[in-house]
Amino acid sequence: MRVSSRSLVRWCTAAAVAALTTLGLAGTAGAVQAANYVALGDSYSSGVGAGDYGDSGNCMRSSKAYPHLWANAHSGTKLTFVACSGARTGDVISQASSVTSGATLVTVSVGGNDAGFVDVIKTCTLNDDNACVNRVNQAKTYVNGTLPGLLDKVYGTIKQKAPNAKLVVLGYPHIYKVPGSCNVGLSDAKRSAINSGSDALASTISKRASAAGATFIDMRAPFGGHEICSSDRWLHSLTWPVEESYHPTATGQSSGYYATLKSRIG
């Protein structure tokens, strides 16, 4: 029997797909090409700091935020974008009403507002080193003792509504480069204390995400060398409008959050 080169190529391709299917690898690329994607969370997910908020009002949902960037890169994706500036765990549970059983991908960032991040920054900016460290320690006590149960409710609610969806939990970066010298009015002791709050959040969030069967993405390493007081920073310092302060820039959303999400899930 004569076999053409074209037939041989088709046969080899089919055989390769069959082999990948046996190994559980076939369809991986297709799975991330299109999705029923729901983006939940706080300002780090809504894209505060990246600009272009459209008509999203106080939620400040940016067209440059990582959920939009991911959806735009995956043709056919249906994006339900309900992340909102200022959201706490209870707010995200309300946002989860937008998650349907047909969702295939859900991303979320939450916990910083519950821990009092805004008040931590305010206290550290207006007071001495001891007051700053004490306020951060108060926040860390909350993160270690109270936040785990709240996160369990968030992740549990999402899992219950969309048991077959891939749940991806994104963390927070370090805010400051330490040591560093830039005009932000904060000593290295204060910067280190604030960063230790990010460490506490990462530890708690990663553990609860793992317990829920979710994928945790730690954002501290991707933002390494790009914190406030770095030469190539991806975070705003105190800026105007003030709501954008201490949030990722458009580059932080694209080169930090989106690029890291893409590297983890495609």
C-alpha positions as a Markdown table, in Angstrom:
| # | Residue | x | y | z |
|---|---|---|---|---|
| 1 | Met | 0.0 | 0.0 | 0.0 |
| 2 | Arg | 1.4 | 3.4 | -1.0 |
| 3 | Val | 1.2 | 6.0 | 1.8 |
| 4 | Ser | 1.6 | 9.6 | 0.8 |
| 5 | Ser | 3.7 | 12.0 | 2.9 |
| 6 | Arg | 0.6 | 14.0 | 3.7 |
| 7 | Ser | -1.2 | 10.9 | 5.0 |
| 8 | Leu | 1.8 | 10.0 | 7.1 |
| 9 | Val | 1.9 | 13.4 | 8.7 |
| 10 | Arg | -1.8 | 13.1 | 9.6 |
| 11 | Trp | -1.3 | 9.7 | 11.0 |
| 12 | Cys | 1.6 | 10.8 | 13.1 |
| 13 | Thr | -0.3 | 13.8 | 14.4 |
| 14 | Ala | -3.3 | 11.6 | 15.4 |
| 15 | Ala | -1.0 | 9.2 | 17.1 |
| 16 | Ala | 0.7 | 12.0 | 19.0 |
| 17 | Val | -2.6 | 13.3 | 20.2 |
| 18 | Ala | -3.7 | 9.9 | 21.2 |
| 19 | Ala | -0.5 | 9.4 | 23.2 |
| 20 | Leu | -1.0 | 12.8 | 24.9 |
| 21 | Thr | -4.5 | 11.9 | 25.8 |
| 22 | Thr | -3.4 | 8.7 | 27.4 |
| 23 | Leu | -0.9 | 10.8 | 29.5 |
| 24 | Gly | -3.6 | 13.3 | 30.4 |
| 25 | Leu | -1.9 | 16.1 | 28.5 |
| 26 | Ala | -4.0 | 16.6 | 25.4 |
| 27 | Gly | -6.3 | 19.6 | 25.4 |
| 28 | Thr | -4.1 | 21.6 | 27.8 |
| 29 | Ala | -3.5 | 24.3 | 25.3 |
| 30 | Gly | -7.1 | 24.4 | 24.2 |
| 31 | Ala | -8.3 | 24.6 | 27.8 |
| 32 | Val | -6.7 | 28.0 | 28.2 |
| 33 | Gln | -7.6 | 29.4 | 24.8 |
| 34 | Ala | -11.2 | 30.1 | 25.8 |
| 35 | Ala | -12.8 | 30.1 | 29.2 |
| 36 | Asn | -15.9 | 31.2 | 31.2 |
| 37 | Tyr | -13.8 | 33.4 | 33.4 |
| 38 | Val | -15.0 | 35.2 | 36.5 |
| 39 | Ala | -12.6 | 37.8 | 38.1 |
| 40 | Leu | -13.3 | 38.5 | 41.8 |
| 41 | Gly | -11.4 | 40.4 | 44.4 |
| 42 | Asp | -10.2 | 43.8 | 45.7 |
| 43 | Ser | -8.3 | 46.7 | 44.1 |
| 44 | Tyr | -5.3 | 44.6 | 43.2 |
| 45 | Ser | -7.6 | 42.6 | 40.9 |
| 46 | Ser | -9.8 | 45.5 | 39.7 |
| 47 | Gly | -6.6 | 47.3 | 38.5 |
| 48 | Val | -6.6 | 50.4 | 40.7 |
| 49 | Gly | -3.4 | 52.3 | 39.7 |
| 50 | Ala | -3.5 | 51.2 | 36.1 |
| 51 | Gly | -5.9 | 53.8 | 34.8 |
| 52 | Asp | -8.7 | 53.6 | 32.2 |
| 53 | Tyr | -11.6 | 52.7 | 34.6 |
| 54 | Gly | -14.4 | 53.4 | 32.1 |
| 55 | Asp | -17.8 | 53.6 | 33.8 |
| 56 | Ser | -16.9 | 51.3 | 36.7 |
| 57 | Gly | -17.3 | 54.1 | 39.3 |
| 58 | Asn | -15.8 | 53.5 | 42.7 |
| 59 | Cys | -14.9 | 49.9 | 41.8 |
| 60 | Met | -12.2 | 51.3 | 39.5 |
| 61 | Arg | -12.0 | 48.3 | 37.1 |
| 62 | Ser | -9.3 | 49.0 | 34.7 |
| 63 | Ser | -9.1 | 47.8 | 31.1 |
| 64 | Lys | -5.4 | 47.3 | 31.8 |
| 65 | Ala | -6.0 | 45.0 | 34.8 |
| 66 | Tyr | -4.7 | 41.4 | 34.5 |
| 67 | Pro | -8.2 | 39.9 | 34.1 |
| 68 | His | -8.8 | 41.9 | 30.9 |
| 69 | Leu | -5.3 | 41.2 | 29.7 |
| 70 | Trp | -5.8 | 37.5 | 30.2 |
| 71 | Ala | -9.2 | 37.5 | 28.5 |
| 72 | Asn | -7.9 | 39.5 | 25.6 |
| 73 | Ala | -5.1 | 37.0 | 25.0 |
| 74 | His | -7.5 | 34.0 | 25.0 |
| 75 | Ser | -9.9 | 34.3 | 22.1 |
| 76 | Gly | -13.4 | 33.4 | 22.8 |
| 77 | Thr | -13.2 | 33.9 | 26.6 |
| 78 | Lys | -16.3 | 35.2 | 28.3 |
| 79 | Leu | -15.1 | 37.5 | 31.1 |
| 80 | Thr | -17.3 | 38.5 | 34.1 |
| 81 | Phe | -15.2 | 41.2 | 35.8 |
| 82 | Val | -16.7 | 42.1 | 39.2 |
| 83 | Ala | -13.5 | 42.8 | 41.3 |
| 84 | Cys | -13.9 | 46.1 | 43.2 |
| 85 | Ser | -11.7 | 48.6 | 45.0 |
| 86 | Gly | -12.0 | 48.3 | 48.8 |
| 87 | Ala | -13.4 | 44.8 | 48.7 |
| 88 | Arg | -13.1 | 42.6 | 51.8 |
| 89 | Thr | -13.9 | 38.9 | 52.2 |
| 90 | Gly | -17.6 | 39.6 | 52.8 |
| 91 | Asp | -17.7 | 41.7 | 49.6 |
| 92 | Val | -16.1 | 38.9 | 47.6 |
| 93 | Ile | -18.6 | 36.4 | 48.9 |
| 94 | Ser | -21.3 | 38.8 | 47.5 |
| 95 | Gln | -19.3 | 39.1 | 44.2 |
| 96 | Ala | -19.4 | 35.3 | 44.0 |
| 97 | Ser | -23.0 | 35.5 | 43.1 |
| 98 | Ser | -21.7 | 36.1 | 39.6 |
| 99 | Val | -20.0 | 32.7 | 39.6 |
| 100 | Thr | -22.1 | 30.1 | 37.8 |
| 101 | Ser | -21.7 | 26.3 | 37.6 |
| 102 | Gly | -20.4 | 26.8 | 34.1 |
| 103 | Ala | -17.4 | 28.9 | 35.1 |
| 104 | Thr | -14.1 | 27.3 | 34.1 |
| 105 | Leu | -11.7 | 29.8 | 35.6 |
| 106 | Val | -12.1 | 32.0 | 38.7 |
| 107 | Thr | -9.3 | 34.4 | 40.0 |
| 108 | Val | -9.4 | 36.3 | 43.3 |
| 109 | Ser | -7.3 | 38.5 | 45.5 |
| 110 | Val | -8.6 | 39.4 | 48.9 |
| 111 | Gly | -7.4 | 39.8 | 52.5 |
| 112 | Gly | -5.4 | 43.1 | 52.5 |
| 113 | Asn | -8.4 | 45.3 | 53.3 |
| 114 | Asp | -9.6 | 42.9 | 56.0 |
| 115 | Ala | -6.2 | 43.2 | 57.7 |
| 116 | Gly | -6.4 | 47.0 | 57.6 |
| 117 | Phe | -3.7 | 47.7 | 55.0 |
| 118 | Val | -4.9 | 51.3 | 54.5 |
| 119 | Asp | -4.7 | 52.1 | 58.2 |
| 120 | Val | -1.3 | 50.4 | 58.4 |
| 121 | Ile | 0.1 | 52.8 | 55.8 |
| 122 | Lys | -1.5 | 55.8 | 57.4 |
| 123 | Thr | -0.2 | 54.9 | 60.8 |
| 124 | Cys | 3.3 | 54.3 | 59.5 |
| 125 | Thr | 3.3 | 57.5 | 57.5 |
| 126 | Leu | 2.1 | 59.8 | 60.4 |
| 127 | Asn | 3.9 | 58.2 | 63.4 |
| 128 | Asp | 7.2 | 57.0 | 64.6 |
| 129 | Asp | 8.9 | 53.6 | 64.1 |
| 130 | Asn | 7.4 | 52.0 | 67.2 |
| 131 | Ala | 3.9 | 53.0 | 66.4 |
| 132 | Cys | 4.3 | 51.6 | 62.9 |
| 133 | Val | 5.7 | 48.3 | 64.0 |
| 134 | Asn | 3.0 | 48.0 | 66.7 |
| 135 | Arg | 0.2 | 48.6 | 64.1 |
| 136 | Val | 1.8 | 46.1 | 61.7 |
| 137 | Asn | 2.0 | 43.5 | 64.4 |
| 138 | Gln | -1.7 | 44.1 | 65.2 |
| 139 | Ala | -2.5 | 43.5 | 61.6 |
| 140 | Lys | -0.4 | 40.3 | 61.6 |
| 141 | Thr | -2.3 | 39.0 | 64.6 |
| 142 | Tyr | -5.5 | 39.5 | 62.7 |
| 143 | Val | -4.0 | 37.8 | 59.6 |
| 144 | Asn | -2.8 | 34.8 | 61.6 |
| 145 | Gly | -5.9 | 34.4 | 63.8 |
| 146 | Thr | -9.0 | 35.8 | 62.1 |
| 147 | Leu | -8.4 | 35.9 | 58.4 |
| 148 | Pro | -8.0 | 32.1 | 57.8 |
| 149 | Gly | -11.6 | 31.4 | 58.6 |
| 150 | Leu | -12.8 | 34.3 | 56.4 |
| 151 | Leu | -10.7 | 33.1 | 53.5 |
| 152 | Asp | -12.1 | 29.6 | 54.0 |
| 153 | Lys | -15.6 | 31.0 | 53.5 |
| 154 | Val | -14.6 | 32.8 | 50.4 |
| 155 | Tyr | -12.9 | 29.9 | 48.7 |
| 156 | Gly | -15.6 | 27.5 | 49.9 |
| 157 | Thr | -18.3 | 29.6 | 48.4 |
| 158 | Ile | -16.6 | 29.8 | 45.1 |
| 159 | Lys | -15.9 | 26.0 | 45.0 |
| 160 | Gln | -19.5 | 25.3 | 45.9 |
| 161 | Lys | -20.8 | 27.5 | 43.1 |
| 162 | Ala | -18.4 | 26.2 | 40.5 |
| 163 | Pro | -16.9 | 22.9 | 41.6 |
| 164 | Asn | -15.2 | 22.2 | 38.3 |
| 165 | Ala | -13.6 | 25.7 | 37.8 |
| 166 | Lys | -9.9 | 26.3 | 38.2 |
| 167 | Leu | -9.6 | 28.6 | 41.2 |
| 168 | Val | -6.5 | 30.8 | 41.2 |
| 169 | Val | -5.7 | 32.9 | 44.2 |
| 170 | Leu | -3.3 | 35.8 | 43.7 |
| 171 | Gly | -1.3 | 37.3 | 46.6 |
| 172 | Tyr | 0.3 | 40.7 | 47.2 |
| 173 | Pro | 3.8 | 42.0 | 46.5 |
| 174 | His | 6.2 | 43.6 | 48.9 |
| 175 | Ile | 5.5 | 47.3 | 48.9 |
| 176 | Tyr | 9.0 | 48.7 | 49.5 |
| 177 | Lys | 12.6 | 47.9 | 48.6 |
| 178 | Val | 14.7 | 47.6 | 51.7 |
| 179 | Pro | 17.3 | 49.0 | 52.1 |
| 180 | Gly | 16.5 | 51.9 | 49.9 |
| 181 | Ser | 16.7 | 55.6 | 49.7 |
| 182 | Cys | 13.9 | 57.5 | 48.1 |
| 183 | Asn | 11.7 | 60.4 | 49.2 |
| 184 | Val | 8.8 | 58.6 | 50.7 |
| 185 | Gly | 9.2 | 59.7 | 54.3 |
| 186 | Leu | 9.5 | 56.2 | 55.8 |
| 187 | Ser | 12.5 | 54.7 | 57.5 |
| 188 | Asp | 13.9 | 51.3 | 56.6 |
| 189 | Ala | 12.4 | 50.0 | 59.8 |
| 190 | Lys | 9.0 | 51.1 | 58.8 |
| 191 | Arg | 9.4 | 49.7 | 55.3 |
| 192 | Ser | 10.6 | 46.3 | 56.7 |
| 193 | Ala | 7.6 | 46.2 | 59.0 |
| 194 | Ile | 5.1 | 46.9 | 56.2 |
| 195 | Asn | 6.8 | 44.2 | 54.1 |
| 196 | Ser | 6.5 | 41.7 | 56.9 |
| 197 | Gly | 2.8 | 42.3 | 56.8 |
| 198 | Ser | 2.9 | 41.2 | 53.1 |
| 199 | Asp | 4.8 | 38.1 | 54.3 |
| 200 | Ala | 2.1 | 37.3 | 56.8 |
| 201 | Leu | -0.6 | 37.7 | 54.2 |
| 202 | Ala | 1.3 | 35.4 | 51.8 |
| 203 | Ser | 1.7 | 32.7 | 54.4 |
| 204 | Thr | -1.9 | 32.7 | 55.5 |
| 205 | Ile | -3.4 | 33.0 | 52.0 |
| 206 | Ser | -1.2 | 30.3 | 50.5 |
| 207 | Lys | -2.2 | 27.9 | 53.3 |
| 208 | Arg | -5.9 | 28.5 | 53.0 |
| 209 | Ala | -5.8 | 28.4 | 49.2 |
| 210 | Ser | -4.0 | 25.1 | 49.3 |
| 211 | Ala | -6.5 | 23.7 | 51.7 |
| 212 | Ala | -9.3 | 24.7 | 49.3 |
| 213 | Gly | -7.6 | 23.0 | 46.4 |
| 214 | Ala | -6.8 | 26.3 | 44.7 |
| 215 | Thr | -3.7 | 27.5 | 42.9 |
| 216 | Phe | -1.8 | 30.2 | 44.9 |
| 217 | Ile | 0.3 | 32.7 | 43.0 |
| 218 | Asp | 2.8 | 34.5 | 45.3 |
| 219 | Met | 3.5 | 38.0 | 43.9 |
| 220 | Arg | 6.4 | 38.9 | 46.1 |
| 221 | Ala | 9.1 | 37.4 | 43.8 |
| 222 | Pro | 7.6 | 38.8 | 40.5 |
| 223 | Phe | 7.7 | 42.3 | 42.0 |
| 224 | Gly | 11.2 | 41.8 | 43.4 |
| 225 | Gly | 13.3 | 44.7 | 42.2 |
| 226 | His | 10.2 | 46.7 | 41.2 |
| 227 | Glu | 9.0 | 47.8 | 44.6 |
| 228 | Ile | 8.6 | 51.4 | 45.7 |
| 229 | Cys | 12.2 | 52.8 | 46.0 |
| 230 | Ser | 13.4 | 50.6 | 43.2 |
| 231 | Ser | 14.8 | 52.2 | 40.0 |
| 232 | Asp | 12.1 | 50.4 | 37.9 |
| 233 | Arg | 9.1 | 50.4 | 40.2 |
| 234 | Trp | 5.8 | 48.8 | 39.3 |
| 235 | Leu | 4.0 | 50.3 | 42.3 |
| 236 | His | 2.8 | 53.8 | 42.9 |
| 237 | Ser | 4.0 | 55.6 | 46.0 |
| 238 | Leu | 1.8 | 58.3 | 47.4 |
| 239 | Thr | 0.2 | 59.8 | 44.3 |
| 240 | Trp | -2.9 | 61.5 | 42.9 |
| 241 | Pro | -5.6 | 60.4 | 42.7 |
| 242 | Val | -4.8 | 59.2 | 46.2 |
| 243 | Glu | -6.8 | 55.9 | 45.7 |
| 244 | Glu | -4.0 | 54.8 | 43.3 |
| 245 | Ser | -1.4 | 55.1 | 46.0 |
| 246 | Tyr | 0.4 | 51.8 | 46.8 |
| 247 | His | -1.1 | 49.9 | 43.9 |
| 248 | Pro | 0.4 | 48.4 | 40.8 |
| 249 | Thr | 0.9 | 50.6 | 37.8 |
| 250 | Ala | -0.2 | 49.5 | 34.3 |
| 251 | Thr | 3.2 | 47.9 | 34.0 |
| 252 | Gly | 2.7 | 46.2 | 37.4 |
| 253 | Gln | -0.5 | 44.7 | 36.1 |
| 254 | Ser | 0.9 | 43.5 | 32.8 |
| 255 | Ser | 4.5 | 42.6 | 33.6 |
| 256 | Gly | 3.7 | 41.5 | 37.2 |
| 257 | Tyr | 0.3 | 40.1 | 37.6 |
| 258 | Tyr | -0.7 | 39.1 | 34.0 |
| 259 | Ala | 2.7 | 37.7 | 33.1 |
| 260 | Thr | 2.9 | 35.6 | 36.2 |
| 261 | Leu | -0.7 | 34.4 | 35.8 |
| 262 | Lys | 0.1 | 33.4 | 32.2 |
| 263 | Ser | 3.2 | 31.6 | 33.2 |
| 264 | Arg | 1.3 | 29.5 | 35.7 |
| 265 | Ile | -1.9 | 28.6 | 33.9 |
| 266 | Gly | -1.2 | 29.5 | 30.2 |
